[in-house]
C-alpha cells in the first residue's frame, strides 16, 4: 500500500458480506414504452376455434384470442381451491403462496396486458410501486402489494380492475370496462428489484507499517539506499492503490483511491474496499 508494493496478510475477520435489495425507478408513457421492451396487448375471449387467417391481431402480431387464453391459463384457474391443491399449477411460480388468500382474481372477456421484460424489472416488480394512469378515462390504477390492481381513491370499497404479477412482470387489466388502455394515452411508473451482494474488505496499516516507499525512483541508483530527501520523516509515502492477492500471490483486484493519500506516521490507517457482485 504505497508508491511501490508492500504486502500484508489478511484474515477472515477482515472480510464481511452484506446482502441487500436495491430498487430502480422506471417510467414511460404511450410514446416511448416500446424502447424499454415493454409491450401492450389486448386479449379477447372467444368460444370459436382459433383461425390464424381471420382472428384479430395486436400491433405486435400477437393474436388477441391467444393472449386471453394464455393469461387465463397462467394466472386465472377456475378456483383458488384448484390452485392450492394442484402441485403442477404453473401459477405457483408467479404468486407468493402465503398471500394467495389476499389475491382477488376475476378474468372478464376483454383484457389488457402490460408485459415488462425481466431485464427491466429484475427479480420482481416491487410491490406497491405500480402507478398506471389512463388519461382518456381519467383513472389512476395502483397496486396494493398483494397482487391486486385497483382504482386509486376507491377505498370503501376498492374498485379492483386487475392484478400485478410481480415475479413475472405482467400487469393485467382484467375488467372489460377498463381494458382499452392499449389504445389510450397513459403513464406507467414502477420499481424494479435487484439483490446486491457486497463484500467489504478491511485493510489496516498500523502506525509502524508502510512508512517507507519502495518506489525505485526514491533510491540511489544501483543501491538499496534512499535518496536523503525520501528518507526524511517529513515526506511520508502516498497511497494510490490497494491490490488484493490470492494465496498464490496472483493479483485479483485493484482498488484505486480517488486521490493520493498521505500516510500519518503517528496513526493507524484503515482502508475499506467494497465490491458489489
C-alpha positions, 0 to 999 in steps of 0.5 A, a space after each residue: 500500500 504505497 508508491 511501490 508494493 508492500 504486502 500484508 496478510 489478511 484474515 477472515 475477520 477482515 472480510 464481511 458480506 452484506 446482502 441487500 435489495 436495491 430498487 430502480 425507478 422506471 417510467 414511460 408513457 404511450 410514446 416511448 414504452 416500446 424502447 424499454 421492451 415493454 409491450 401492450 396487448 389486448 386479449 379477447 375471449 372467444 368460444 370459436 376455434 382459433 383461425 390464424 387467417 381471420 382472428 384479430 391481431 395486436 400491433 405486435 402480431 400477437 393474436 388477441 384470442 391467444 393472449 386471453 387464453 394464455 393469461 387465463 391459463 397462467 394466472 386465472 384457474 377456475 378456483 383458488 381451491 384448484 390452485 392450492 391443491 394442484 402441485 403442477 399449477 404453473 401459477 405457483 411460480 408467479 404468486 407468493 403462496 402465503 398471500 394467495 388468500 389476499 389475491 382477488 382474481 376475476 378474468 372478464 372477456 376483454 383484457 389488457 396486458 402490460 408485459 415488462 421484460 425481466 431485464 427491466 424489472 429484475 427479480 420482481 416488480 416491487 410491490 406497491 410501486 405500480 402507478 398506471 394512469 389512463 388519461 382518456 378515462 381519467 383513472 389512476 390504477 395502483 397496486 396494493 402489494 398483494 397482487 391486486 390492481 385497483 382504482 386509486 381513491 376507491 377505498 370503501 370499497 376498492 374498485 379492483 380492475 386487475 392484478 400485478 404479477 410481480 415475479 413475472 412482470 405482467 400487469 393485467 387489466 382484467 375488467 372489460 370496462 377498463 381494458 382499452 388502455 392499449 389504445 389510450 394515452 397513459 403513464 406507467 411508473 414502477 420499481 424494479 428489484 435487484 439483490 446486491 451482494 457486497 463484500 467489504 474488505 478491511 485493510 489496516 496499516 498500523 502506525 509502524 507499517 508502510 512508512 517507507 516507499 519502495 518506489 525505485 525512483 526514491 533510491 540511489 541508483 544501483 543501491 538499496 539506499 534512499 535518496 536523503 530527501 525520501 528518507 526524511 520523516 517529513 515526506 511520508 509515502 502516498 497511497 494510490 492503490 490497494 491490490 488484493 492477492 490470492 494465496 498464490 500471490 496472483 493479483 485479483 483486484 485493484 482498488 484505486 483511491 480517488 486521490 493520493 493519500 498521505 500516510 500519518 506516521 503517528 496513526 493507524 490507517 484503515 482502508 475499506 474496499 467494497 465490491 458489489 457482485 
